[in-house]
């Protein structure tokens, strides 16, 4: 990945979005993300399995500049409010991911 990272670094990207680990399993797969981050020279957005605590830790340690939340948004259309107020998150129904009807798209309860 070094060559690709070096070439990305030349492009002046606004950010690099990295999904850490396997989205269908563990997020702890050995890979030198820090070396890749250093070579791309762009703000670093991470994703995969983050909750509020892990996101805050990654930001505080300088391991990320931004943290994206994918699946938590599916079950929590008001995710930003829930994170700000430390409210309980709805569990997303993975059986409704990737189509199959309207269920799971707009029927998750919100706080308001």
FIKOLZA-1660 file (N, C-alpha, C; in steps of 0.1 Angstrom, whole numbers, plus 5000, padded with zeros to 4 digits):
% residues 112
   i   px   py   pz ch aa at
   1 5008 4988 5000  A  X  N
   1 5000 5000 5000  A  X CA
   1 5008 5013 5000  A  X  C
   2 5021 5011 5002  A  X  N
   2 5029 5024 5003  A  X CA
   2 5029 5032 4991  A  X  C
   3 5030 5026 4979  A  X  N
   3 5030 5033 4966  A  X CA
   3 5016 5040 4965  A  X  C
   4 5006 5033 4967  A  X  N
   4 4992 5040 4966  A  X CA
   4 4991 5051 4976  A  X  C
   5 4996 5049 4989  A  X  N
   5 4995 5060 4999  A  X CA
   5 5003 5072 4994  A  X  C
   6 5015 5069 4989  A  X  N
   6 5023 5080 4985  A  X CA
   6 5017 5088 4973  A  X  C
   7 5010 5081 4964  A  X  N
   7 5004 5088 4953  A  X CA
   7 4991 5095 4958  A  X  C
   8 4984 5090 4967  A  X  N
   8 4973 5097 4973  A  X CA
   8 4978 5110 4980  A  X  C
   9 4989 5109 4987  A  X  N
   9 4995 5121 4993  A  X CA
   9 4998 5132 4984  A  X  C
  10 5000 5129 4971  A  X  N
  10 5003 5140 4961  A  X CA
  10 4990 5147 4956  A  X  C
  11 4979 5141 4959  A  X  N
  11 4966 5146 4953  A  X CA
  11 4960 5158 4962  A  X  C
  12 4965 5160 4974  A  X  N
  12 4959 5170 4982  A  X CA
  12 4945 5167 4986  A  X  C
  13 4942 5155 4990  A  X  N
  13 4929 5151 4993  A  X CA
  13 4923 5158 5005  A  X  C
  14 4910 5160 5006  A  X  N
  14 4904 5167 5017  A  X CA
  14 4905 5158 5030  A  X  C
  15 4903 5145 5027  A  X  N
  15 4904 5135 5038  A  X CA
  15 4905 5121 5032  A  X  C
  16 4910 5111 5040  A  X  N
  16 4910 5097 5036  A  X CA
  16 4901 5090 5045  A  X  C
  17 4891 5083 5040  A  X  N
  17 4881 5075 5048  A  X CA
  17 4885 5061 5048  A  X  C
  18 4888 5055 5060  A  X  N
  18 4893 5042 5061  A  X CA
  18 4883 5034 5070  A  X  C
  19 4879 5022 5065  A  X  N
  19 4871 5013 5073  A  X CA
  19 4881 5003 5079  A  X  C
  20 4882 5004 5092  A  X  N
  20 4892 4996 5099  A  X CA
  20 4887 4982 5102  A  X  C
  21 4894 4972 5098  A  X  N
  21 4890 4958 5100  A  X CA
  21 4880 4953 5090  A  X  C
  22 4873 4942 5094  A  X  N
  22 4863 4936 5086  A  X CA
  22 4849 4941 5090  A  X  C
  23 4841 4945 5081  A  X  N
  23 4828 4950 5085  A  X CA
  23 4819 4939 5089  A  X  C
  24 4821 4927 5085  A  X  N
  24 4813 4916 5089  A  X CA
  24 4818 4908 5101  A  X  C
  25 4829 4913 5108  A  X  N
  25 4835 4906 5119  A  X CA
  25 4843 4916 5128  A  X  C
  26 4854 4911 5132  A  X  N
  26 4862 4919 5141  A  X CA
  26 4868 4931 5135  A  X  C
  27 4869 4942 5142  A  X  N
  27 4875 4954 5137  A  X CA
  27 4890 4954 5140  A  X  C
  28 4895 4944 5147  A  X  N
  28 4909 4943 5151  A  X CA
  28 4917 4933 5142  A  X  C
  29 4919 4938 5130  A  X  N
  29 4927 4931 5120  A  X CA
  29 4941 4938 5119  A  X  C
  30 4952 4931 5121  A  X  N
  30 4965 4938 5120  A  X CA
  30 4967 4945 5107  A  X  C
  31 4970 4958 5108  A  X  N
  31 4974 4966 5096  A  X CA
  31 4980 4979 5102  A  X  C
  32 4990 4984 5095  A  X  N
  32 4997 4996 5100  A  X CA
  32 4990 5008 5094  A  X  C
  33 4978 5012 5101  A  X  N
  33 4971 5024 5096  A  X CA
  33 4979 5036 5098  A  X  C
  34 4987 5037 5109  A  X  N
  34 4994 5049 5111  A  X CA
  34 5004 5052 5100  A  X  C
  35 5011 5042 5095  A  X  N
  35 5020 5044 5084  A  X CA
  35 5013 5049 5071  A  X  C
  36 5001 5043 5069  A  X  N
  36 4993 5047 5057  A  X CA
  36 4988 5062 5059  A  X  C
  37 4984 5065 5071  A  X  N
  37 4979 5078 5074  A  X CA
  37 4991 5088 5072  A  X  C
  38 5003 5085 5077  A  X  N
  38 5014 5094 5076  A  X CA
  38 5017 5097 5061  A  X  C
  39 5016 5087 5053  A  X  N
  39 5020 5088 5039  A  X CA
  39 5010 5096 5031  A  X  C
  40 4997 5095 5034  A  X  N
  40 4987 5102 5026  A  X CA
  40 4986 5116 5029  A  X  C
  41 4991 5120 5041  A  X  N
  41 4992 5135 5045  A  X CA
  41 4978 5142 5044  A  X  C
  42 4968 5135 5047  A  X  N
  42 4954 5141 5047  A  X CA
  42 4947 5138 5060  A  X  C
  43 4937 5146 5063  A  X  N
  43 4929 5142 5075  A  X CA
  43 4924 5128 5074  A  X  C
  44 4923 5122 5085  A  X  N
  44 4920 5107 5086  A  X CA
  44 4906 5105 5092  A  X  C
  45 4897 5099 5084  A  X  N
  45 4884 5095 5089  A  X CA
  45 4883 5080 5091  A  X  C
  46 4880 5076 5102  A  X  N
  46 4879 5062 5105  A  X CA
  46 4864 5057 5107  A  X  C
  47 4862 5044 5105  A  X  N
  47 4849 5039 5106  A  X CA
  47 4850 5024 5110  A  X  C
  48 4840 5018 5116  A  X  N
  48 4838 5004 5118  A  X CA
  48 4838 5001 5133  A  X  C
  49 4826 5000 5139  A  X  N
  49 4825 4995 5152  A  X CA
  49 4827 5006 5163  A  X  C
  50 4827 5018 5159  A  X  N
  50 4829 5029 5169  A  X CA
  50 4816 5032 5176  A  X  C
  51 4818 5034 5189  A  X  N
  51 4807 5040 5197  A  X CA
  51 4813 5054 5202  A  X  C
  52 4805 5061 5210  A  X  N
  52 4810 5074 5215  A  X CA
  52 4823 5073 5222  A  X  C
  53 4825 5064 5231  A  X  N
  53 4837 5063 5239  A  X CA
  53 4849 5060 5230  A  X  C
  54 4848 5050 5221  A  X  N
  54 4859 5047 5212  A  X CA
  54 4862 5059 5203  A  X  C
  55 4852 5066 5198  A  X  N
  55 4854 5077 5189  A  X CA
  55 4862 5088 5197  A  X  C
  56 4858 5091 5209  A  X  N
  56 4864 5101 5217  A  X CA
  56 4879 5098 5220  A  X  C
  57 4881 5085 5222  A  X  N
  57 4895 5080 5225  A  X CA
  57 4904 5082 5212  A  X  C
  58 4898 5078 5201  A  X  N
  58 4906 5079 5188  A  X CA
  58 4909 5093 5185  A  X  C
  59 4900 5102 5187  A  X  N
  59 4902 5117 5185  A  X CA
  59 4913 5122 5195  A  X  C
  60 4911 5119 5208  A  X  N
  60 4920 5124 5218  A  X CA
  60 4934 5119 5216  A  X  C
  61 4936 5107 5211  A  X  N
  61 4949 5101 5209  A  X CA
  61 4956 5105 5196  A  X  C
  62 4948 5112 5188  A  X  N
  62 4953 5116 5175  A  X CA
  62 4953 5105 5165  A  X  C
  63 4945 5094 5167  A  X  N
  63 4945 5083 5158  A  X CA
  63 4935 5086 5147  A  X  C
  64 4927 5097 5148  A  X  N
  64 4917 5100 5138  A  X CA
  64 4915 5115 5139  A  X  C
  65 4911 5121 5127  A  X  N
  65 4907 5135 5127  A  X CA
  65 4891 5136 5127  A  X  C
  66 4885 5125 5122  A  X  N
  66 4871 5124 5121  A  X CA
  66 4867 5110 5123  A  X  C
  67 4855 5107 5129  A  X  N
  67 4850 5094 5131  A  X CA
  67 4836 5093 5124  A  X  C
  68 4835 5083 5115  A  X  N
  68 4822 5081 5108  A  X CA
  68 4814 5070 5115  A  X  C
  69 4801 5072 5116  A  X  N
  69 4793 5061 5121  A  X CA
  69 4783 5057 5110  A  X  C
  70 4785 5044 5106  A  X  N
  70 4776 5038 5096  A  X CA
  70 4764 5032 5101  A  X  C
  71 4765 5020 5106  A  X  N
  71 4754 5012 5111  A  X CA
  71 4746 5018 5122  A  X  C
  72 4753 5025 5131  A  X  N
  72 4745 5032 5142  A  X CA
  72 4735 5042 5136  A  X  C
  73 4738 5048 5125  A  X  N
  73 4728 5057 5119  A  X CA
  73 4716 5050 5113  A  X  C
  74 4717 5038 5109  A  X  N
  74 4706 5031 5104  A  X CA
  74 4695 5029 5114  A  X  C
  75 4698 5025 5126  A  X  N
  75 4689 5023 5137  A  X CA
  75 4686 5036 5145  A  X  C
  76 4693 5046 5142  A  X  N
  76 4692 5059 5150  A  X CA
  76 4693 5071 5141  A  X  C
  77 4681 5074 5135  A  X  N
  77 4682 5086 5126  A  X CA
  77 4685 5099 5133  A  X  C
  78 4684 5099 5146  A  X  N
  78 4688 5110 5154  A  X CA
  78 4701 5107 5162  A  X  C
  79 4710 5101 5155  A  X  N
  79 4722 5096 5162  A  X CA
  79 4730 5108 5168  A  X  C
  80 4731 5119 5162  A  X  N
  80 4739 5130 5167  A  X CA
  80 4733 5135 5181  A  X  C
  81 4719 5135 5182  A  X  N
  81 4713 5139 5194  A  X CA
  81 4715 5128 5205  A  X  C
  82 4714 5116 5201  A  X  N
  82 4716 5105 5211  A  X CA
  82 4731 5105 5216  A  X  C
  83 4740 5108 5208  A  X  N
  83 4754 5109 5212  A  X CA
  83 4756 5121 5221  A  X  C
  84 4751 5132 5218  A  X  N
  84 4752 5144 5226  A  X CA
  84 4746 5142 5240  A  X  C
  85 4735 5135 5240  A  X  N
  85 4727 5134 5253  A  X CA
  85 4730 5121 5260  A  X  C
  86 4739 5113 5254  A  X  N
  86 4743 5100 5260  A  X CA
  86 4730 5091 5261  A  X  C
  87 4721 5092 5252  A  X  N
  87 4709 5084 5252  A  X CA
  87 4712 5069 5247  A  X  C
  88 4704 5060 5251  A  X  N
  88 4705 5046 5246  A  X CA
  88 4703 5046 5231  A  X  C
  89 4711 5038 5224  A  X  N
  89 4709 5036 5210  A  X CA
  89 4700 5024 5206  A  X  C
  90 4692 5026 5196  A  X  N
  90 4684 5015 5191  A  X CA
  90 4694 5005 5184  A  X  C
  91 4691 4993 5184  A  X  N
  91 4699 4983 5177  A  X CA
  91 4693 4982 5163  A  X  C
  92 4702 4982 5153  A  X  N
  92 4697 4981 5139  A  X CA
  92 4694 4967 5136  A  X  C
  93 4684 4964 5128  A  X  N
  93 4680 4951 5124  A  X CA
  93 4688 4947 5112  A  X  C
  94 4698 4939 5113  A  X  N
  94 4707 4936 5101  A  X CA
  94 4699 4928 5091  A  X  C
  95 4688 4922 5094  A  X  N
  95 4680 4914 5084  A  X CA
  95 4674 4924 5074  A  X  C
  96 4673 4936 5078  A  X  N
  96 4667 4946 5068  A  X CA
  96 4677 4954 5060  A  X  C
  97 4690 4951 5062  A  X  N
  97 4700 4958 5054  A  X CA
  97 4700 4953 5040  A  X  C
  98 4703 4962 5031  A  X  N
  98 4705 4958 5017  A  X CA
  98 4692 4954 5010  A  X  C
  99 4681 4961 5013  A  X  N
  99 4669 4959 5006  A  X CA
  99 4660 4948 5012  A  X  C
 100 4649 4945 5004  A  X  N
 100 4640 4936 5008  A  X CA
 100 4627 4942 5013  A  X  C
 101 4625 4955 5011  A  X  N
 101 4612 4961 5015  A  X CA
 101 4615 4974 5023  A  X  C
 102 4604 4980 5027  A  X  N
 102 4605 4993 5034  A  X CA
 102 4609 4991 5049  A  X  C
 103 4607 4980 5055  A  X  N
 103 4610 4978 5069  A  X CA
 103 4625 4981 5071  A  X  C
 104 4628 4988 5082  A  X  N
 104 4641 4991 5086  A  X CA
 104 4647 5004 5080  A  X  C
 105 4639 5011 5071  A  X  N
 105 4644 5023 5065  A  X CA
 105 4640 5036 5073  A  X  C
 106 4627 5036 5077  A  X  N
 106 4622 5048 5083  A  X CA
 106 4614 5045 5095  A  X  C
 107 4615 5033 5101  A  X  N
 107 4606 5029 5112  A  X CA
 107 4613 5028 5125  A  X  C
 108 4625 5033 5127  A  X  N
 108 4632 5033 5140  A  X CA
 108 4627 5045 5148  A  X  C
 109 4625 5042 5161  A  X  N
 109 4620 5053 5169  A  X CA
 109 4631 5064 5172  A  X  C
 110 4626 5076 5173  A  X  N
 110 4635 5087 5176  A  X CA
 110 4632 5092 5190  A  X  C
 111 4641 5100 5196  A  X  N
 111 4639 5105 5209  A  X CA
 111 4628 5116 5210  A  X  C
 112 4627 5124 5199  A  X  N
 112 4617 5135 5199  A  X CA
 112 4603 5130 5195  A  X  C
% end
